[in-house]
Amino acid sequence: MTNAVDQYTKIEATLALAGVEMTASELHGTIVGAIANHLKTGLSPDLLKLVEPQADQNDGRFSQLTSMLYEMYRDISEILFNGGEGFEMILPDDDEPLSIQVEGIASWSKGYLLGLLYNDQFSVDQIPESGAEIARDLMEIAEAGAGDDPEEEESWALAELQEYVKVGSQLIFEFIYSERSTDEPKMTQ
């Protein structure tokens, strides 16, 4: 089993233990989007409330989930702030049926948008450069379903879609990061 499959399984088990009806892919996308949101707004996310709005921090069934959420947030943030080297989306395994894989990329995109836009502090149109266009594409991808083309063509299209979503989410982060760094006051001598 690969590390990504292990991670997917661990996330699914933790979500089930907490009684949260969300896929591992959606959760991962939500965390990545929340990181970009935090960078854009300066507001630290309440990750547990983001994934389970009715959750009570004092309810013991959420303790393992809360730990996992903040560990993922730290790990993914570190990767993104260091140029994205090693960034991988948590998606269903390539051995899963195509429909499950398509559902995985759609739920990842849905989660990403949830995290990116969760506190209504900005709109998609306020994402710098071509970030707004990418975010709109992710909205469409969040509604994706498997088509009727031959499986080989569908697999190829899915691989391209996964790469687009991965690179697109990293670009949105980079666009926001670049915007934030140019907004900082310059020191004069």
C-alpha atoms as a printed R data frame, in Angstrom:
    type eleno elety resid chain resno       x      y       z
1   ATOM     1    CA   MET     A     1   0.000  0.000   0.000
2   ATOM     2    CA   THR     A     2   1.285  3.447  -0.859
3   ATOM     3    CA   ASN     A     3   1.571  6.336   1.562
4   ATOM     4    CA   ALA     A     4  -1.336  8.152  -0.167
5   ATOM     5    CA   VAL     A     5  -3.568  5.078   0.191
6   ATOM     6    CA   ASP     A     6  -2.544  4.760   3.857
7   ATOM     7    CA   GLN     A     7  -3.305  8.440   4.408
8   ATOM     8    CA   TYR     A     8  -6.674  8.170   2.627
9   ATOM     9    CA   THR     A     9  -7.623  5.167   4.785
10  ATOM    10    CA   LYS     A    10  -6.512  6.904   7.999
11  ATOM    11    CA   ILE     A    11  -8.530 10.018   7.181
12  ATOM    12    CA   GLU     A    12 -11.626  7.977   6.295
13  ATOM    13    CA   ALA     A    13 -11.362  6.055   9.590
14  ATOM    14    CA   THR     A    14 -10.940  9.252  11.624
15  ATOM    15    CA   LEU     A    15 -13.935 10.866   9.925
16  ATOM    16    CA   ALA     A    16 -16.049  7.764  10.561
17  ATOM    17    CA   LEU     A    17 -14.987  7.666  14.227
18  ATOM    18    CA   ALA     A    18 -16.122 11.277  14.627
19  ATOM    19    CA   GLY     A    19 -19.347 10.630  12.714
20  ATOM    20    CA   VAL     A    20 -18.520 13.249  10.078
21  ATOM    21    CA   GLU     A    21 -20.043 12.576   6.670
22  ATOM    22    CA   MET     A    22 -17.260 13.807   4.442
23  ATOM    23    CA   THR     A    23 -14.822 11.950   2.210
24  ATOM    24    CA   ALA     A    24 -11.079 12.006   2.754
25  ATOM    25    CA   SER     A    25 -10.743 13.835  -0.565
26  ATOM    26    CA   GLU     A    26 -13.248 16.505   0.439
27  ATOM    27    CA   LEU     A    27 -11.537 16.979   3.794
28  ATOM    28    CA   HIS     A    28  -8.120 17.359   2.186
29  ATOM    29    CA   GLY     A    29  -9.471 19.868  -0.332
30  ATOM    30    CA   THR     A    30 -11.139 21.788   2.496
31  ATOM    31    CA   ILE     A    31  -7.846 22.100   4.377
32  ATOM    32    CA   VAL     A    32  -5.964 23.289   1.264
33  ATOM    33    CA   GLY     A    33  -8.690 25.867   0.553
34  ATOM    34    CA   ALA     A    34  -8.704 27.025   4.192
35  ATOM    35    CA   ILE     A    35  -4.968 27.683   3.993
36  ATOM    36    CA   ALA     A    36  -5.482 29.965   0.980
37  ATOM    37    CA   ASN     A    37  -8.429 31.633   2.762
38  ATOM    38    CA   HIS     A    38  -6.302 32.272   5.857
39  ATOM    39    CA   LEU     A    39  -3.598 33.792   3.688
40  ATOM    40    CA   LYS     A    40  -6.128 36.013   1.879
41  ATOM    41    CA   THR     A    41  -8.135 37.146   4.935
42  ATOM    42    CA   GLY     A    42  -5.659 36.878   7.791
43  ATOM    43    CA   LEU     A    43  -8.325 35.012   9.790
44  ATOM    44    CA   SER     A    44  -7.338 31.698  11.350
45  ATOM    45    CA   PRO     A    45  -9.881 29.005  10.494
46  ATOM    46    CA   ASP     A    46 -11.730 26.907  13.053
47  ATOM    47    CA   LEU     A    47 -11.087 23.697  11.158
48  ATOM    48    CA   LEU     A    48 -13.435 21.545  13.216
49  ATOM    49    CA   LYS     A    49 -16.351 23.955  12.703
50  ATOM    50    CA   LEU     A    50 -15.441 24.133   9.033
51  ATOM    51    CA   VAL     A    51 -15.814 20.377   8.516
52  ATOM    52    CA   GLU     A    52 -18.578 19.823  11.109
53  ATOM    53    CA   PRO     A    53 -20.450 23.059  11.886
54  ATOM    54    CA   GLN     A    54 -22.436 21.464  14.758
55  ATOM    55    CA   ALA     A    55 -19.339 20.021  16.466
56  ATOM    56    CA   ASP     A    56 -18.645 20.695  20.121
57  ATOM    57    CA   GLN     A    57 -14.900 20.957  20.866
58  ATOM    58    CA   ASN     A    58 -15.542 19.327  24.252
59  ATOM    59    CA   ASP     A    59 -17.124 16.223  22.692
60  ATOM    60    CA   GLY     A    60 -14.451 13.525  22.930
61  ATOM    61    CA   ARG     A    61 -15.399 11.928  19.626
62  ATOM    62    CA   PHE     A    62 -13.897 14.950  17.838
63  ATOM    63    CA   SER     A    63 -10.513 14.970  19.628
64  ATOM    64    CA   GLN     A    64  -8.723 12.662  17.177
65  ATOM    65    CA   LEU     A    65 -10.271 14.502  14.224
66  ATOM    66    CA   THR     A    66  -9.244 17.903  15.610
67  ATOM    67    CA   SER     A    67  -5.650 16.728  16.064
68  ATOM    68    CA   MET     A    68  -5.573 15.320  12.542
69  ATOM    69    CA   LEU     A    69  -7.035 18.520  11.045
70  ATOM    70    CA   TYR     A    70  -4.411 20.792  12.574
71  ATOM    71    CA   GLU     A    71  -1.593 18.358  11.765
72  ATOM    72    CA   MET     A    72  -2.731 18.292   8.130
73  ATOM    73    CA   TYR     A    73  -3.061 22.094   8.133
74  ATOM    74    CA   ARG     A    74   0.522 22.507   9.395
75  ATOM    75    CA   ASP     A    75   1.968 19.903   7.017
76  ATOM    76    CA   ILE     A    76   0.193 21.226   3.924
77  ATOM    77    CA   SER     A    77   0.991 24.840   4.828
78  ATOM    78    CA   GLU     A    78   4.671 23.972   5.102
79  ATOM    79    CA   ILE     A    79   4.623 22.330   1.678
80  ATOM    80    CA   LEU     A    80   2.793 25.234   0.036
81  ATOM    81    CA   PHE     A    81   4.959 27.917   1.650
82  ATOM    82    CA   ASN     A    82   8.038 26.037   0.456
83  ATOM    83    CA   GLY     A    83   7.058 26.146  -3.213
84  ATOM    84    CA   GLY     A    84   4.647 23.213  -3.315
85  ATOM    85    CA   GLU     A    85   7.310 20.535  -3.748
86  ATOM    86    CA   GLY     A    86   5.712 17.251  -2.739
87  ATOM    87    CA   PHE     A    87   2.132 18.558  -2.729
88  ATOM    88    CA   GLU     A    88  -0.269 15.734  -3.545
89  ATOM    89    CA   MET     A    89  -4.037 15.624  -3.357
90  ATOM    90    CA   ILE     A    90  -5.649 12.896  -1.273
91  ATOM    91    CA   LEU     A    91  -7.805 11.022  -3.778
92  ATOM    92    CA   PRO     A    92  -9.194  7.501  -4.188
93  ATOM    93    CA   ASP     A    93  -6.606  4.967  -5.359
94  ATOM    94    CA   ASP     A    94  -6.046  4.475  -9.095
95  ATOM    95    CA   ASP     A    95  -7.292  0.883  -8.656
96  ATOM    96    CA   GLU     A    96 -10.763  2.137  -7.687
97  ATOM    97    CA   PRO     A    97 -13.483  2.186 -10.362
98  ATOM    98    CA   LEU     A    98 -13.390  5.258 -12.581
99  ATOM    99    CA   SER     A    99 -16.674  6.567 -11.167
100 ATOM   100    CA   ILE     A   100 -15.182  6.549  -7.633
101 ATOM   101    CA   GLN     A   101 -12.085  8.377  -8.881
102 ATOM   102    CA   VAL     A   102 -14.214 11.017 -10.637
103 ATOM   103    CA   GLU     A   103 -16.299 11.397  -7.487
104 ATOM   104    CA   GLY     A   104 -13.031 11.855  -5.555
105 ATOM   105    CA   ILE     A   105 -11.776 14.743  -7.695
106 ATOM   106    CA   ALA     A   106 -15.238 16.340  -7.620
107 ATOM   107    CA   SER     A   107 -15.419 16.094  -3.812
108 ATOM   108    CA   TRP     A   108 -11.829 17.390  -3.469
109 ATOM   109    CA   SER     A   109 -12.811 20.428  -5.557
110 ATOM   110    CA   LYS     A   110 -16.007 20.919  -3.538
111 ATOM   111    CA   GLY     A   111 -14.007 20.807  -0.295
112 ATOM   112    CA   TYR     A   112 -11.393 23.186  -1.671
113 ATOM   113    CA   LEU     A   113 -14.061 25.749  -2.507
114 ATOM   114    CA   LEU     A   114 -15.659 25.285   0.919
115 ATOM   115    CA   GLY     A   115 -12.326 26.046   2.595
116 ATOM   116    CA   LEU     A   116 -11.384 28.842   0.208
117 ATOM   117    CA   LEU     A   117 -14.635 30.764   0.581
118 ATOM   118    CA   TYR     A   118 -15.882 29.646   4.017
119 ATOM   119    CA   ASN     A   119 -16.082 32.941   5.895
120 ATOM   120    CA   ASP     A   120 -17.508 35.124   3.111
121 ATOM   121    CA   GLN     A   121 -14.648 37.630   3.522
122 ATOM   122    CA   PHE     A   122 -13.994 37.817  -0.212
123 ATOM   123    CA   SER     A   123 -15.480 36.644  -3.485
124 ATOM   124    CA   VAL     A   124 -13.983 34.535  -6.224
125 ATOM   125    CA   ASP     A   125 -13.574 37.713  -8.273
126 ATOM   126    CA   GLN     A   126 -11.145 39.072  -5.670
127 ATOM   127    CA   ILE     A   127  -8.640 36.276  -6.218
128 ATOM   128    CA   PRO     A   128  -5.691 37.842  -8.034
129 ATOM   129    CA   GLU     A   129  -4.562 37.157 -11.582
130 ATOM   130    CA   SER     A   130  -6.296 34.173 -13.225
131 ATOM   131    CA   GLY     A   131  -7.286 32.724  -9.831
132 ATOM   132    CA   ALA     A   132 -10.944 33.683 -10.319
133 ATOM   133    CA   GLU     A   133 -11.088 31.720 -13.574
134 ATOM   134    CA   ILE     A   134  -9.465 28.700 -11.926
135 ATOM   135    CA   ALA     A   135 -11.908 28.869  -9.007
136 ATOM   136    CA   ARG     A   136 -14.848 28.967 -11.436
137 ATOM   137    CA   ASP     A   137 -13.417 25.923 -13.208
138 ATOM   138    CA   LEU     A   138 -13.205 24.147  -9.846
139 ATOM   139    CA   MET     A   139 -16.894 24.953  -9.294
140 ATOM   140    CA   GLU     A   140 -17.679 23.088 -12.495
141 ATOM   141    CA   ILE     A   141 -15.358 20.219 -11.586
142 ATOM   142    CA   ALA     A   142 -17.099 19.923  -8.205
143 ATOM   143    CA   GLU     A   143 -20.200 18.902 -10.174
144 ATOM   144    CA   ALA     A   144 -18.333 16.396 -12.376
145 ATOM   145    CA   GLY     A   145 -19.519 12.896 -13.062
146 ATOM   146    CA   ALA     A   146 -18.157 10.020 -15.124
147 ATOM   147    CA   GLY     A   147 -19.035 10.225 -18.804
148 ATOM   148    CA   ASP     A   148 -19.977  7.634 -21.395
149 ATOM   149    CA   ASP     A   149 -16.697  7.643 -23.319
150 ATOM   150    CA   PRO     A   150 -14.523  4.524 -23.474
151 ATOM   151    CA   GLU     A   151 -12.746  3.930 -20.157
152 ATOM   152    CA   GLU     A   152  -9.285  4.587 -21.625
153 ATOM   153    CA   GLU     A   153 -10.376  8.054 -22.784
154 ATOM   154    CA   GLU     A   154 -12.112  8.700 -19.450
155 ATOM   155    CA   SER     A   155  -8.955  7.677 -17.542
156 ATOM   156    CA   TRP     A   156  -6.836 10.040 -19.624
157 ATOM   157    CA   ALA     A   157  -9.310 12.887 -19.100
158 ATOM   158    CA   LEU     A   158  -9.389 12.171 -15.357
159 ATOM   159    CA   ALA     A   159  -5.579 12.317 -15.131
160 ATOM   160    CA   GLU     A   160  -5.587 15.678 -16.918
161 ATOM   161    CA   LEU     A   161  -8.370 16.929 -14.654
162 ATOM   162    CA   GLN     A   162  -6.508 15.855 -11.528
163 ATOM   163    CA   GLU     A   163  -3.380 17.655 -12.694
164 ATOM   164    CA   TYR     A   164  -5.391 20.798 -13.489
165 ATOM   165    CA   VAL     A   165  -7.004 20.816 -10.042
166 ATOM   166    CA   LYS     A   166  -3.669 20.203  -8.308
167 ATOM   167    CA   VAL     A   167  -1.825 22.919 -10.219
168 ATOM   168    CA   GLY     A   168  -4.831 25.266 -10.112
169 ATOM   169    CA   SER     A   169  -5.105 25.094  -6.327
170 ATOM   170    CA   GLN     A   170  -1.373 25.711  -6.006
171 ATOM   171    CA   LEU     A   171  -1.608 28.676  -8.386
172 ATOM   172    CA   ILE     A   172  -4.436 30.245  -6.395
173 ATOM   173    CA   PHE     A   173  -2.254 29.930  -3.292
174 ATOM   174    CA   GLU     A   174   0.701 31.483  -5.152
175 ATOM   175    CA   PHE     A   175  -1.424 34.332  -6.530
176 ATOM   176    CA   ILE     A   176  -2.738 35.168  -3.052
177 ATOM   177    CA   TYR     A   177   0.742 34.803  -1.534
178 ATOM   178    CA   SER     A   178   2.216 37.136  -4.151
179 ATOM   179    CA   GLU     A   179  -0.569 39.640  -3.571
180 ATOM   180    CA   ARG     A   180   0.015 39.543   0.202
181 ATOM   181    CA   SER     A   181   3.749 40.038  -0.133
182 ATOM   182    CA   THR     A   182   3.303 43.080  -2.414
183 ATOM   183    CA   ASP     A   183   0.742 44.551   0.026
184 ATOM   184    CA   GLU     A   184   3.278 44.674   2.860
185 ATOM   185    CA   PRO     A   185   4.767 48.082   3.582
186 ATOM   186    CA   LYS     A   186   8.245 48.568   2.173
187 ATOM   187    CA   MET     A   187  11.074 49.685   4.426
188 ATOM   188    CA   THR     A   188  12.826 52.847   3.273
189 ATOM   189    CA   GLN     A   189  16.288 53.844   4.235
